[in-house]
Each structure stands twice: as C-alpha cells, then as structure tokens.
C-alpha cells in the first residue's frame, strides 16, 4: 500500500484572509430546482446589489487563491471580518485596511491596492525560499 508523505504541522502553509465576504442567500435544494425549472434565477440580482469595490476585492482574492493553489498545497482560511474571530484577527495582525492577508501567522498585505498575481508570486517566494 502506498503512503502519502504528509508534511508535519510546522511545515504546513497556512494562508489567512480576513475580509468582508459577500453572502448569497438561497432556498432549499428542492425550491432551487423548481425555480430553475421555471426559469427564475435570482442570484445575478443579488450579485448586482453589492458595491463594485466589494465585488472587485472578492475577484482579486479568488484569483490570488487560484494562483497559489496551482503551485503549492496550502490551507486557506477565509475569516469574516464582521465576526468576533475576524475582530480578533484584525487586532492580532495590527489592523489596516481590509482585506488582510497573512501567511503562516505573518501579515503580508492589507488593503486592495495589489495585483493578485504579483502578491501570489511574493507569497510563493517566501514559502519556497526561491
């Protein structure tokens, strides 16, 4: 039988992203199927009601995570900034503008004035040491 070599806890890469997440409200699975059958799709309307900057931040975070995930195995935790845990993380990482991105307990970026691909490369260099 094959064994997968697992990294020890000290070698794991942990990426924490503290941000305000857009929420999508939905219905039960049966109602969703029924609504789709009648051609009713309410989700685009929900997305259009969010501010543009929040949608832009969410898009950047998604591209950042996808770029990292293609290159290394990392645990990614997204923390809702408007929760008690989010408040504790904001205090822990010294505040700043949202989103706050931390790798292995160290804040590497805050605010949204970064390019996802450039930030991912910076993170990958710090993780791999290359």
C-alpha distance (Angstrom), angle and dihedral (degrees) to the residues before:
residue distance angle dihedral
X1 . . .
X2 3.78 . .
X3 3.77 121.8 .
X4 3.72 124.0 -150.7
X5 3.77 111.5 -134.9
X6 3.75 103.9 -127.5
X7 3.74 121.0 -160.7
X8 3.75 116.9 -120.0
X9 3.79 118.7 -106.7
X10 3.80 90.3 -102.9
X11 3.83 90.7 58.0
X12 3.81 96.9 47.3
X13 3.77 117.7 112.2
X14 3.79 113.1 -129.7
X15 3.78 119.9 -169.6
X16 3.80 116.7 -171.3
X17 3.78 121.4 -168.1
X18 3.80 116.7 -169.7
X19 3.79 109.1 -164.7
X20 3.77 146.8 130.4
X21 3.79 105.2 -92.4
X22 3.78 123.1 -152.1
X23 3.79 109.4 -121.8
X24 3.77 123.8 -141.9
X25 3.76 114.7 -152.5
X26 3.76 116.5 -151.5
X27 3.74 146.4 169.4
X28 3.78 132.7 -114.6
X29 3.80 116.4 -69.2
X30 3.81 93.6 -103.7
X31 3.80 93.2 52.0
X32 3.82 90.5 47.0
X33 3.82 90.4 55.3
X34 3.79 91.3 46.2
X35 3.82 92.7 49.2
X36 3.81 91.8 49.1
X37 3.80 88.6 49.8
X38 3.80 89.2 57.2
X39 3.80 91.6 44.8
X40 3.80 95.7 -110.4
X41 3.81 113.7 144.9
X42 3.80 113.9 173.0
X43 3.83 98.2 168.7
X44 3.83 98.1 84.0
X45 3.81 87.9 54.3
X46 3.82 90.2 53.4
X47 3.80 91.6 49.9
X48 3.81 92.0 49.2
X49 3.82 90.5 55.9
X50 3.82 93.6 63.7
X51 3.81 120.1 91.3
X52 3.81 114.6 -97.4
X53 3.81 93.8 -120.6
X54 3.82 91.9 55.9
X55 3.81 90.8 50.8
X56 3.82 90.1 47.5
X57 3.81 91.7 51.7
X58 3.81 90.8 48.7
X59 3.79 90.2 50.4
X60 3.82 91.9 49.8
X61 3.80 91.9 48.9
X62 3.81 90.7 50.0
X63 3.82 92.2 50.7
X64 3.82 90.3 46.6
X65 3.82 92.2 51.9
X66 3.82 92.4 45.7
X67 3.81 91.8 50.8
X68 3.81 91.7 50.6
X69 3.82 94.0 43.4
X70 3.81 92.2 55.3
X71 3.81 91.7 58.4
X72 3.82 109.6 32.2
X73 3.78 140.2 15.9
X74 3.79 108.3 -110.8
X75 3.78 136.8 159.3
X76 3.78 108.4 -120.2
X77 3.78 118.3 -161.9
X78 3.78 120.1 -172.8
X79 3.80 111.5 -159.1
X80 3.80 120.4 -162.2
X81 3.81 105.5 -124.9
X82 3.81 92.4 -148.4
X83 3.82 93.3 63.0
X84 3.81 130.1 85.2
X85 3.79 89.6 -108.7
X86 3.80 89.2 51.2
X87 3.80 91.3 50.9
X88 3.81 90.4 50.0
X89 3.83 91.1 50.2
X90 3.81 91.9 47.9
X91 3.81 89.6 53.2
X92 3.83 91.4 44.0
X93 3.80 92.6 53.4
X94 3.79 94.4 44.1
X95 3.78 100.0 -104.7
X96 3.75 123.7 -98.3
X97 3.75 132.3 148.3
X98 3.78 120.1 -37.1
X99 2.95 134.1 -74.2
X100 3.78 100.0 52.3
X101 3.80 115.3 -168.4
X102 3.80 119.7 -162.5
X103 3.79 129.4 -179.9
X104 3.80 118.8 -158.1
X105 3.80 91.4 -16.4
X106 3.81 96.3 -48.2
X107 3.82 122.7 109.7
X108 3.78 110.7 -125.7
X109 3.80 102.3 168.6
X110 3.77 142.6 9.8
X111 3.75 131.2 -177.4
X112 3.78 125.0 26.9
X113 3.80 101.8 -89.1
X114 3.81 94.1 108.3
X115 3.77 135.7 93.7
X116 3.81 112.1 -119.1
X117 3.80 94.9 -136.6
X118 3.83 93.8 48.5
X119 3.79 92.5 48.2
X120 3.81 90.8 47.2
X121 3.81 90.4 53.2
X122 3.81 90.2 49.9
X123 3.81 90.2 51.0
X124 3.81 92.8 46.2
X125 3.81 90.9 51.7
X126 3.80 91.4 51.0
X127 3.83 91.5 47.1
X128 3.79 98.8 45.6
X129 3.79 96.8 32.4
X130 3.81 92.4 -132.4
